[in-house]
Amino acid sequence: QPSMDRNVAVKVLPSQLAQSPEFTQRFQQEARIIARLEHAHILPVFDYGESEGIAYFVMRYLDAGTLKDKMEAGSPLPLSEIDRLFSQLADALSYAHSQGVIHRDLKPANALIDSRGNLFLTDFGIAKILESASPRLTQTDAIMGTPAYISPEQAQAQKVDQRSDIYSLGIILYEMVTGRVPYTADTPLAVILKHVTHPLPLPSSVKTDIPEAIEQVLLKALAKNPDDRFATVAEFASTWRRALVLKDTPSGR
């Protein structure tokens, strides 16, 4: 961006979206909402627009890796680092929800980590824009989110609210704590079906030294029925912090 003498990142959306008459209105509406998000752990959107039928966002350029990269680096994350990253992620998501914004595609690849180790959540609203603009895309991509992190209600193309993001956040925390996602299969569709129909593999069955208090937090966040989950990210985060305090007690209570 020469006028500001800075490098930026430009994210372009699929060009076939221009074929949808509803797209331009929906894109502008959602882009304005996303651009208003201002939080220490949300990657800023500087601008948005369309050029030759291609819609784009202009964002801060961050020379960074992702939470996905960090988790796949090899060594398990210590609990203190899990808490720090989860707290930053939860704080960003809680703020977005307070502004009426649901992420819809929360996953470790959408959480950037800079050279100082700070986390920045990105790609708000992309799934909603794709979903509303192109039924063809939604069937294979946007409405389905990312199979490993999708909520049961999103997997069934039902109406979603902030509790869908809470489920996805729970999957990320499950992965950070145990070293793996709860559901894997040979095909994306098979993974999606497991979110809907299969009981959650107990975290302690994957990693035997997980304290009971932490396991109970994960079980509540990952309930199949949204009504059985935490109602807000703030409640999720505060219960997690209490579990960390209780983890060293004999009964976890």
C-alpha positions, -999 to +999 in steps of 0.1 A: +000+000+000+023+028-013+001+056+001+008+043+037+043+029+030+034-005+044+029-040+032-005-055+035-021-089+028-049-092+003-074-120+005-094-126-027-127-145-028-136-170-055-143-152-088-174-172-095-191-153-067-196-124-091-223-146-109-245-143-078-268-112-079-270-113-041-233-113-036-224-076-039-249-065-014-241-093+010-203-088+006-205-051+013-228-056+043-206-083+059-173-066+050-184-034+068-192-054+099-159-073+098-139-041+092-153-026+124-138-053+146-111-037+167-094-060+192-058-067+202-061-103+191-081-099+158-062-093+126-073-058+114-091-054+081-080-021+065-102-021+034-124-041+011-137-038-024-143-054-058-121-052-089-130-068-122-155-091-106-132-102-078-140-093-042-111-087-018-102-078+018-070-058+026-056-069+060-025-063+081+004-083+068+018-104+095+050-123+091+038-152+112+029-188+115-004-203+127-016-221+157-019-251+134+019-249+127+026-246+164+006-276+173+022-297+146+057-286+155+063-319+174+065-314+211+033-311+232+024-276+243+028-271+281-004-263+300+008-227+306+012-221+269-022-237+261-038-214+287-021-183+272-031-190+236-066-202+245-071-171+266-061-148+237-083-168+213-113-168+236-110-131+243-110-123+206-140-145+199-159-132+229-154-096+217-166-106+181-197-122+196-204-090+216-204-072+182-229-097+168-203-115+146-201-153+145-169-167+130-184-199+115-150-214+105-129-214+137-098-235+133-061-234+142-052-223+106-072-191+111-053-181+142-020-164+133+009-163+157+035-135+154+072-135+163+064-125+199+040-154+203+008-134+202-022-147+185-044-130+160-077-144+148-086-139+112-111-147+084-143-136+102-174-137+081-158-154+051-180-186+055-211-165+059-204-145+027-197-176+007-228-193+022-252-165+013-237-159-021-234-193-038-254-224-030-229-244-051-200-233-028-219-239+004-225-276-004-188-283-006-171-257+015-186-227+033-217-240+050-197-271+061-169-251+076-138-273+082-147-309+089-124-315+119-138-284+137-174-282+126-203-281+151-231-307+148-257-281+139-235-265+112-228-300+098-266-304+094-270-270+078-291-258+107-291-222+120-260-214+140-252-189+168-223-182+190-226-217+206-214-232+172-182-212+176-179-224+212-180-260+199-152-252+174-132-235+201-137-266+223-123-288+195-092-265+193-087-267+231-093-305+230-065-307+203-041-285+223-047-306+254-046-341+239-025-336+208-052-347+184-087-338+172-115-360+185-128-372+152-108-385+122-119-406+092-109-415+056-132-388+041-143-353+051-180-364+050-172-393+074-156-368+098-186-345+096-210-374+104-190-383+135-196-348+149-233-355+146-236-391+156-205-403+175-199-399+213-170-377+221-138-397+228-130-389+264-099-367+265-085-389+293-087-419+269-064-401+245-041-386+272-043-404+305-029-376+327-056-350+319-071-338+352-108-345+357-116-308+360-102-300+326-119-330+311-153-318+324-147-284+307-141-300+274-171-323+277-194-294+283-179-273+254-183-302+230-219-313+239-239-323+208-268-302+219-260-264+218-282-260+249-259-282+269-228-262+261-215-230+277-238-201+268-210-177+261-172-178+254-167-158+286-183-186+306-162-212+288-130-192+296-138-186+332-147-223+338-114-232+321-095-209+345-112-225+375-103-259+362-067-249+360-068-239+397-085-272+406-064-295+385-040-303+413-066-312+439-071-350+444-107-351+431-105-321+407-132-304+427 
